[in-house]
Amino acid sequence: MNTPLYNSSIIDIYIKLIKSKYNFVNIGDLLAYAKMTPLEVADQGHWFSQEQVNLFYERLLKLTGNDNIAREAGRYAASPEAMGILRQYFLGLVGPARAYSLIGDTVNTNFVRSSVYTSKQLSANSYEITVTPRPGCHEEPFQCQNRIGFFEAIANLFQPRLPRIEHPQCVFHGDPVCRYIVTWEPASAGFWQFTRNYAAIAIFLIIAFCYRADQMKTIYLVAPWALVLLLVIKICSLRSEKVALLTSQKSLKDLTDNLFKRMEINYNNALVTNEIGQVISRQTEVQEILSNVIQILEKRLDYSRGLILLSNPDKSRLVFQAGFGYHDEQLAFLGKTTFHLDRPDSKGVFVVSFREQRPFLVADVKDIEGNLSGRSQNFAKQLLSQTFICCPIICEGESLGIIAVDNLKSKRPLVQSDVSLLMGIAPVIGISIRNAKLHEAKSNQFSSFLKVMAASIDARDPLTAGHSEKVTEYSEEICEELGLPRAEREMIRVAALLHDYGKIGVPDAILKKNGRLSDLEYEIVKTHCHKTRDILEQVNFEGIYREVPEIAGAHHEKIDGTGYPKGLRGKDIPLGAKIIAVADFYEAVTSQRHYRAPMRVDEAFRLLREGAGTHFDRHIVEALITCRLRATEDGKPAELQEA
């Protein structure tokens, strides 16, 4: 009973008939009783179930008291007021014979799924139509009457008189099929063609008879008038044909325009879904995902505005994340507005959609004002919404948020196909958000692990605590100043955080020694570079992080090749290692150590510049100095002035 069987075009004809002849019927109540909505009826791509159609007819019959309402609605399809897909399609077929010949393909494909229609020509102006119920489908007698009216309407599109319809077999009388024989009067164009042809033959025979009877005088008298009569008949025939062709041409144009419009919509919708899937699959941050989705919706779809709300971590509120089509004041209002999910009595559409995981299509906000709280009414009033769609964003059965679009008065009405489109997009967004959050959690876990590793080294000596984090901070500043790509900056950040991890193998007596190290002790300290690399190579670094062990282990290499552990020169030293080398030197000389006091910043700058070109990369040195000077100008607490 809930299987979609009947196209909304059928119900749309009923609605137009009601508006024309039964305006006392409340259409809103009628549709609500039948579990239908006006927007579903208006959407030519929507289908209704047998249960809905039965409820619709049951209520309509009671309201109108007209037992013949179903047949009347079928006939109404031929009226100009019912100018929809039915009329447009059949008018494009030139004449009733062509229309009835294609009725099987037309009805089976576009209008009805409960029965199979077939047609067979009996004569030039007569067709037999057989309707066979599909297994499991059970129609009602009123639908048989509606069919008869519909068959009458097809012929009525091309001529003023209704056709004669015989109904020798009927499913509702115990027969296996419904069989109809439709007979109509020949069209005027056919009449004039018939008259023209036979008049020409008659005139020819008369002239031939007179010629054989040697009645030349009669021929001279009759022939001119006969030719005039034949010419008049010819003109009438041509005019009738022209009118029929023009009518057919206009209908074909209307139908073609509608089909192209529908194709354009479907193509655009497919592009939107594909584009969203491709773009957000490459993103790993929630805000980037939402920003891309909003841009695509604004660019590709015919909506005035759109917004995305996501729940906060404890699922107590819906919070605005991204939107388009709103002016600055409305965006500020959205940023301050939240929707409570932790209040059982909340009945706002956004909240209900999130909780019940179902979409809503609201034709007019006024229709739901009674169900809105004062806060929600104020929200609708502030945003000037009239008609809108709200769809839940769901992933693995869990609601993550909602996506909503609306149209202002100047835009087209939203229909059920818009809901279907958004409901197709929403799961893609949900999966991407979930993946981004998992990636974020994994990234946070990874960062925490790295910080713990770095802190475990710094913690051995309170005097050097925080050294790795400071070196990382300076390295990030240098990367930003040099304009390095984000991925490369992230990789260097991790390498900087772990650059001294090999010191875990250096005894405390050497690391914490007050005074100058002996040559042997210095050689032992130098081993921390290759130890760092060896230890980090045992970590399963993937993707952009694969170079971390090499970069971290090379931060004491020098441009002139006098560094360690490998004595690399110039371009052989990884860029990340060169950056960490400058940051490490600067942090070390400007901080307190067991064997000396911190150096003044200007002195540290002087030493860095002296070592540029031999120990350090000149561009990196200048990048660090620029960053540190800017930090002082911005008023950041720094080691400048007197460190």
N, C-alpha and C positions, 0 to 999 in steps of 0.2 A: 504493500500500500504506500510505502514511502519512496518507491523508485520514481525518479524523474521521468515522466512520460509525455507531457504536453507542453509545447512551447508557449511562452508568455504571450505571443502574438494572439493566440486564441482568446485568452482572458482579456487582453487589451481591447479586442473588438466588443466583447460584452460591456466593458467599462465605457467605451465611447457610445454604445447604444443607450446605456443607462443615462449618461449625461445628456443625450439628445432627447430621449422620450420619457425617461423615468427619473427626472431630476429631484424627485422627493426622496429617493433612496440615498441613504448615507453610505457613500462608497468606502469611507474609512472603516466604519463598523463592519461592513460586508467583508472587506478584505481581512480585517482582524479576525473575524469569525472563521474564515477559511485558512487562517495561518499564513496569509500572504502580506506583502507590503507594496505600496505604490511604486517603489523603486524597482522591485523585482518584476512587476508587471511592465514597467517602462523599458526594462533591459531585454532586448530581443535575443540575448544569448542565455536567458534563464529558462528553466524548465520546472514544471509543477508535477506533483504526484497525483495519483488517482484519488487519494483521500482528500487532498486540498481542493481538487476540482469538484468532487462530490459535495463537500461542505459549501463551496461557493454557490453551486446550483441550488442546493437545498435552501440556503438562506435567501437567494435571489427569488426563487419561486414563491416563497412565503411573503416576501416584501412587495412583489409586483402582482401576485395573484394571476399571472399570465401563464397558462399551461403550455403555450406555444413559444415561450421566450427563447428556448434553445434554437428552434428553427429560424426564428426572427433574427437572432444574433448571427446565425450562419449566413443569412441573406444580407445582413448589414455590411458584410465584408466588401460588397460591391459599391457601397456608398462613398461619395467623395469625402465625407467626414471621417471615414475609416481608412483614409489614405495611409496605408502602412505597407509592410513587406508583402502581404498577401496580394493586395491590389497592384502594387508595383510589379510584382513578379509576373502575374498572369496577364496584365496588360501588355507586357513585353513579348507575348507569344503570338501576336497578330490576330488570332481568331480563336473561337471556342474549340474547334477540332484539335488544334495544336495544343491548347491548354489541357484538354481532357486526355490527350495522348501521353502527356508527361506527368499526369497527376500522381502516378505511382512514385516516380523519382522525387517529385517535389514534396509531397506530403510525408513520405517515409523519411526523407532526409531532414526536412526543415521544421515540421510541425507536430508529428505524432509518432510515438514509439510503441504504442500499445497494440497496433494492428498493422497489417501489410496491405497496401492498396495496389491493385492492378487494374489496367483498363484495356478494352478491346473495341475497335471500331466496328460498328454494325452497318453504317451507311455514311454518306457525306455529312449528315447532320445528326448522327446518333452514335452514342457510345455506351458500352456496358462497363460498369465499374464494380469490382468485387473487393470487399473488405474482409480480410481473414484475421481473427484475433490471434495474437501471439500467445504461446503457452505461458500460463501463470498470470495473464492479464485479464481482468474482468471489468469490462465497460458497463455503462448504464444506458437505459433506453433513451434518455435525453440526448446522449451523444450521437445516437442514430439519427434523431431529429435534427441535430446540429449539422450533421453531415449532409442531409438532404438540403437544408438551407444553404450550405456551403456550395454544393453542386449547382444549385439554382443561381447562386451569386456569380459563379464563374461565367456562365452564359450571359448573365445580366450585365457583365462588364462590357460586352460587345454589342448588345442590342437591348432595347427597352423592355421587351416582353420576357417573362420568366419561361424557362424551358418546361417541358412536361417530363415528370420523373415517375417511373414505375418502380415498385419495390417488391418483386416477386418472392425474394427470399430474405429472411431476417433472423439474426442470431437470437433475438429475444422472443421469437416464435418457435424456437426449437431447431432452426436450421444451422448448419455448420458455419455458414458465412452470411454476410449481408451483401445482396446483389441489387444494383440499381441500374436502370436503363434510362439514360438522359437523351431527350430529343428536343431540338431547338429549331426555330425558323431560320432559313438561310439568311445570311447577312445581306444588307443592301448592296454592297459591292458585288456580291455573287448574283443578286437579282439583276442588276444592270448588266453584268457580263452575260448572263443567260439571255436577257432581252436583246442585247446587241447582237449576239451570235445568231439567234433564231430570226430576228428581224432582217438581218442581212441575207439569210438563206431564203426567207419568204419573198423579199424583194427580188432576189435573183430568179426565183421560180416564176414569179409573176411576169417579169420582163421576158424571160425565156418563152413562156406560154404565149405572150402577146406577139413575140417575134415569129413564132411558128405559125400563129394564126394570121400573120400578115396584118397585125394591128399596130402599125408604126405610129399612127396618130395617138393611139392610147399610150404607147410607150413614151412619146414626147410629152404627153400630159402628166403621166404618173411619175416618170423618172425623177424630175427635179424635186417634187415633194417627198418622194421616197428617200432621196439622198439627204434632204434637209432633216427628215425624221431620223435617219440613221446617224447623222452628225450630232443631233441633240442627244440621242441615246448614248453615243460615244462620249460626249462631253460629261453627261451624268455619271457614266461608268468610271471615267477617269477621275472625276471629282470625288466620287465615293471611295475609290481606291486610295486617292491622295489623303483623304481624311483619315482613313484607317491606318495608313502608313505613318502619318504624322503623329497620331495618337500612340501607335506602337513605339515610334522613335522616342517620343517624350518619356514614355514609361521605361524604355530600355535605358535612357540616359539617367533617369532618377535611380533606377536599380543599380546601374553601374557606379554612379557616384556613391551610393550607400555602401556597395561592396568594397570599393576602393578605400572608403573612409574606415570601414571595419578592418580591412587588411592593413591599413596604415597603423591603426590602433594596436592590432595584434603584433605586428612587426616591432613597433616601438616598445610594447610591453616585453617582448622577448629580448630586445636589446637591453632594456633596463635590467632585467633579471641577470642576464649574462654579464653585463658590465659591472654590476654590483658584485657578483660572485668573483669575477677576475680581480677587481681592484682590492676588495677587502681581504681576499685570500693572501695578499702580499703584506698585509699590515699586522703588527703584533701589539699595538696599543689601542685601547678602547676608544680614546678620543680621536685618533686618526681614522679608525673604522667609521665612527659616527659622522665625522666631518666629510668623509668620502661619500657615504650613503646620502647624506643631505644634499651634497652638490649634484649627485646623479639624479635624485628625485626632482630637484629644482630644474635641472637642465632637460630632462627627458619627459617628465610627466606634466599633464595639464591640470596642475593644482595651484591654487593661490598661495597656499602656505603649508608648511609641514613641521612637525616637531617630534623629537624622541625623548621620552622620559625613561629613566632606569631606576630601579629600586636601590636604596642605600644598602650597605653590608648587612644590617640587621633586619632588612625587609620591613621596616616600619614606615617608610615614606617613598613616594615616587618623586624623583628630582629631575628637573629639566637639564638636558645634556647638550642638545644641538637643535637648530631649527633654521628655516628659511622663510622669506616673505614677510617677516615682521620688521617694523621700524624700531628705532632705538628704544623708545619708551616701552614698547611692548616686550622687547627682549629683556629690558631691566625688570619689568613686571614678572616675566616668566622665571627669571633667575631668582626672584624672591619667593616664588610660589612653590609649595610642596603639597602633595596629596597624601593624606594619612591612610596607611594600609593597616594600622594597628587598631582601628576603631571599627568594631563589628557593625555599627549602624551607618557607616559611610556607604552612600548609594550613588556616588558620582560615576559617570560612565567609564572614566579611566580606571578607577579603582575596581569596579565590577568586572571590566574586561580583563584586568590583571589577575584578579582572584579566580574568576570562572573560566579563564582562558578561552574566551570567545569574542568574535568581532562585533562591532556595533556600527550600523549605518543610520545616522540621524538626519532625516530630511529637513527638520526645522527644530532648532533648539527650543522653541516655544512649546513643542510637543512634550518635552521631558522636564520642563521647569519644575513641575510638581514633585519630581523625584530628586531634585538637586538641593543640596544644602545652600545656605546663604553664601558660603565661600565659593562653591562651585558656580552659582549663578553670577557672582561678581566676576569670576574668571571668564565665563562666556561673554559677559557684558563688556569687559575690558578688551577682549580680543575680537569683538564684533563678529563672532562666528554665526553662521546661519545653518549651513549643512556641513556635516563632517563625518569622517570615518575614523574609527579607532580599532586597532588590531593589537593583540598581545604578541610580545616577542618571547618565544618559548624555546628552550633547549633541554632535551632529555627530560621532558615532563615538568620542568621548573620554569616558572615565569620570571623573566629577567627585567621586563619593562613593557612599554607600549610605544607604538608608532601611530601618529594621527595626522591626517591631512584634512584640509577644509577648502571650500570655495566660497567666495563672496557672491553677492547678488548678481554681479556682472558675468559670472562664470557659469559653465554648464552644470546641470545637476549631477550629483554623484549617483552611481548605480551599482548593482550587485557585482558587476564585473570588476569594478574598482576594488571592491572588497577582496575578490578572488586574487587580484594582482598583488595587493598588499600582503595578503595571507601567504602568498608564494614567496614574497621577498622577506617577510619577517623571520622565518626559520633560518634563512641564510645569515641574516644579521645576528640571530641568537647564537648560532654555532660559532661565528667569528668572535663574538663578544666572549663566549665561554673559553674559546681557545686563547684569546688575548689575556684573559684573566689567569688562565692556567700558566701561560707563558710568563706573565707578570709575577705570579707566585713562585714559579721556578727561578726566575731571575732574582727575585728578592732573597730566596733561599740560597742561591749561588753567591750573591753579594755578601750575605751574612757569613757564609762559610769562609769567603775570602778575607773578610775583616777579622774573623776569629784567627785565621792563620797568621795574618799580619800582626795582630795584637799579641799573639803568643810569643813572637820574637821581641817586640818592643817591651813586653812586660818583664823581660828578664832584667831590664835596667830602667828604673824610674826616670833616670835622667834623659834617656832617649825615647821614652814613651811618646807615641804620636808621630814619630819620624816618618813611618811609611805612609800615613795618611796625609801628612804635609807634602811629602814628595809627590803623592798622587794628585793633590790639589794643584800644585805648581805645574805638573805635567799636563793636566787638563786645561789650565789657562794657556799654556804654550800651544797646545793642539788647536784650541779655539782661535788664538791669534793667527796661527798659520792657515786656518780655514780648512782643516782636514775633514774628510768625510766622517759622518757619525759613527759608522761601524769601526773605522780605524781608531777613532778617539776612544771608543769603548775598549778595544783590545789593548791599547796603550795604558788605559786606566787600570786594567786588571794586572798588567805586567808591572806597573809602578807600585801597586799595592803589595806585590809579592817579590819585589826585586831583591830584598835582603833575606829571603826565607832560608837561604843556605847557611846563614849565621847560626842556625840551630845546632850546627856541628862545630862551632867555635867555642872553646872553653870560656867560662865567665871571667876567669882570671885575666884573660887577654882582652875581652870585650870591655871590662870595667877598669882596666889598668889606668892608674893616675901616672901620667908621664909618657915619655916617648917609648914606642915599641921597639924591641930589638929586631934585627933583620929576620931572624927565625919566626918571631911572633908575627911580623908583618906578612911573611909568606903564608903563615897559617890563616891569617885574616883574608888574604887574597883568595884562598880556596873556596870562600863562600859563593863566589860567582858560578863556578862549575857545579858546586853542590846545589845551588839554586836551580840550575838548568836540569841536573840529573833528577832532583826530587820532582820538579814540575812536569817533567816528561812522563812520569808515572801517573799523572792525573790525566783523565780522559778528556782533554780539551777538544771541543768540536767547533766547526765552522770558523768564525772570525777569531776564535781564541787559540787556534792551533799554533800561532806564532809566539804565544806568551812565553813558553820556556826559553826560546832562543833570545827574545828581546830582553827578558829579565836577566838572563845570564850574561848579557853583553853590555851592561850599563857602565862598566869600567873600561871599555875599549876607548882608544883615543884616535883622533883623526890622523895623526902622524905615525900610527902603528906601535906606539910605545905602551899601549894599555895592556890589560889582561882580561880574560885568561888566554885568548888566542892570538893577540897582537894584530887584530884586524885593522885595516886602513880605510880611510875615506868612505867611498861608496859601498864598501864591503860591510860596513857597520849598518845594521837596520836603523831606519829613521826613528822608530820607537825607542831604541837603546840610546841614541844620541839625545833625544828629548829628556829621558829619565836621567842621563848623565848630568845634564845642566841643572835639572831640578834637584837632584841628589846633592850635588856640590853646593848649590846655593843654600839648601836647607841645613846642611852639615856645618858650614862656616858661620851661619847666622844664628846658630843655636848653642846653648851651653853644653860643654863636654867635660869629661873628667880631667883632661889634660890641658884645657884652655878655656878662656872666656869667650862669649859670642863676639863675632866681628861686626863692625858697623856695616850697614847696607851699602853705603857708597864705596867702601873698601871692597866688599864682596863683588860689586859691579865692576870695579877696576880689575880685580883678579880674573873675573870671567872674560872680560874683553882682552886681557893679556893672553889668556889661554885660547882665545878664538882663532881658529885656523890651524892650531897644532893639537890642542887637547879637545876643544869643543867646536861644534858647528857654529859659524858666525851668525847665521840667520836665526838660529835657535836661541843663542845668547841674547840677541837684540829683542827677540820676541818675549823672553822672560822679563827683561828690564822694562820693556813697555808695559807689560801686564802689571808688574809690581808698582811702577810709578802711577799707573791708572788707579790701582787699588788704594793708594794713599790719597790721591785726589778725590776719590769717591768717599773718603772718610772711613774706610774699613780699618779696623784695628789690625795693624801689621807689625812686622819686625823692623819697619823702617825707622828712620831718624836714629834712635839709640836702641840697638837690638840687644 
